[in-house]
Amino acid sequence: MKHNPEPVTYDFECNDCKRKYPTKLRLSYHIKKLHEELKCTFCEETFTGSPSLDKHMEDKHNDMAKFTCTLCQKGFFTQRQLNHHVKLKHLKRTCLECNETFAGANALRRHQKAKHIKMPKSARISKCYIEGCNWEGLSGLTRHLFHVSFMQF
């Protein structure tokens, strides 16, 4: 039940860390996210990669966040960050083996490992909450969701 049966080639390599990606777009996203030097717009401090800047913003400037999650009250500086958070933390996931629902991908993953661990990996099927397609194992679904959610923004 693979969504895309064609093999993917990883021909685009990052010069900084040697990780490989299937497209130039994915490589450029990786470079921007992990290697590009970014400056805080509030205090002018510089950071390498957006995770470092995001952590700084949370720690030092969270009171200036413009977007708040109505489900957990966490603050975000952009609508895109808020949308990503809601998809990751609050959208329900359904285990296709037993139809239990979970608040996030991590909760579903823990459930599948605990309840369905004796099943072969190929039998653990997850459903994409964006497109509704089925995936064997969580790693394929995770890559798919990254691609689908990245392409929406």
N, C-alpha and C positions, 0 to 999 in steps of 0.2 A: 503494500500500500504506500509506496513512496510517492511523494508529490511530484518530484522531478526525477525521472529515471536516468536521465543523461548524466554521465560523469562530469564533475566540475574540475577544471584544471586551475591550479594556483600559480599563475605565471608572473604576477606582479609582486616584487619583493621590496620591503622597506629597507632602505640603506642604513638606518639607525639600529634596528634590532633583528633584521633578517627574517621577520615574519612574512609569510606569503599570502596573497589575496587573489580572488578570482577575477576582479575587475579593477581598473584604474580608480573608479569611484570609491570602492571599498578601501583601497590603499590610501587615497587622499583623505578619507574620513579617519582612518587609523592615525595617520601622521598628524592631522589637526587635533585629534583627541588626546594623543599620548606624547607627541614630540614637539609640537609647535609652542613657541614662547608666547604667553598670553599675559596681558596686564589687567589688573583689577581696576575697574572704572571708578571705584570709590576712593582708593588709597594709593593707586599707582604701583603697588607691589607687583612683581612679575613672577610667573609660574610656568613650569614646563608641563603642558598638557591640561586639558579641561578638568580631569578629576581633581587635580591639585587646586585649581582655581575654584571649582565647585565647593570643595571642602573648606577653603578659606572663606568663601562667601557665607557658607552656613555658620562657621565659627565666629566670624568677625562682623558680618553685616546682615544677619538674618532678620533683624528688625526693619530692614529696608525692603524686604521681599514684597512684591506687588501681587503675587498670586498665591492663594491659600487653598490647600486641599480641604474640601468640606467634610471629608470622611475622617481625617486624622489631624487636621489643623497644621500640618507641616507647610512651611513657606517656601516659595520658589520665585525666581527672578524672571522667568519667561514662561509663557503659556506652553511652549514645547516641553520644558522641564516638568511642568505640572501634568501634562498629558502622558508623558513617559512614566511618571510615578504612578498615576492612576492605573495605567495598563499593567504595570509590573506588580503593584501591591494590592490593588483592590478589585480588578475584574475577575469574576469567577471562572474557575477552570473545572472541567468535568473529567473524572476518570472514566474512560470508556469501558473498563472492565467491570466496574461495580456501580457506576452512575452516581457516586458521591461527588459533591461539589466542594471546591476549596477557594479561599479568598485570593490566593496567589500561586505563582508557578512553584515557589519553594515548598509551599504546603502540599501541593499535588505531588511533587517529586518525593518528599518525605513519605507521603502516604503510599505511593507506588513501591518504594523501596521496602517499607514495613509490611505492607499487606500482600504484595504481588511479587516479592523477591524471588520466589521459586519458579516463577514463569521465565522462560527465555526472554532476553532483551527484545527480540523481534516481536514478541507477543504483547509487550507493554505498549499500548497504543494511546496516543494523546490527540486531542482535537484542537485545531487552531481556532481561537476565539474570534479572530478577525475574518478569516475566509471560510471557516467551517470544514477545512480539509483535515484528513486523518494522517498521523505520522507514527512511524514505528520508533519507539524510544524517544527520550527527551532531548538528546543532543541534536537530532535532525529538526525537531520542532523548535528548539531554541534558536538555531541558525535561521530557520524560516521566519520566525517571529521578528528577529533582528532585522532581516531583510525587508519584511513587509512593513514594520513600523518605521524603519529608516526611510523607505520610499514614500511614506505618507506625508513626511515633513519636508 
